[in-house]
């Protein structure tokens, strides 16, 4: 595209730095948006009793700590959207990238929190809950990033 040609012609390191800063800003904010959706859905699951079905005794509170955790970690995980994988499918790309925080939750976070490998000490459905919540994060982030890319001219609206 014309934008890509102009970008490749511009060898100015400052311009490349500005472009990368903008890209980082977009993927972080997309990840933060996905993290907000993740936190909201997790809270709604608690209200609807879905979290209790999984085995979580205490419902998730809609408070600054819960929101901060989701938005901050979501934004950091958003860096995955710099990878040029599955650029044609927002849903597939988001769901695939949602597997990364799911795997970290299963094998690092849950065991460190005493929830066991995959979160199975909480309940047998906990691994599935992690997949759903992180897929929502990934798809929300992918939609945000795609919208920003189209709006900024970084990609066509394929």
Secondary structure, DSSP 8 states (H G I E B T S, - for coil): -HHHHHHHH---HHHHHHHHHHHHHHHHHHHHHHHHHHHHHHHHHHHHTHHHHHT-SS----SHHHHHHHHHHHHHHGGGGGS-SSTT-HHHHHHHHHHHHHHHIIIIIHHHTTS-GGGTTT-TTHHHHHHHHHHHHHHHHHHHHHHHHHHHTSS---
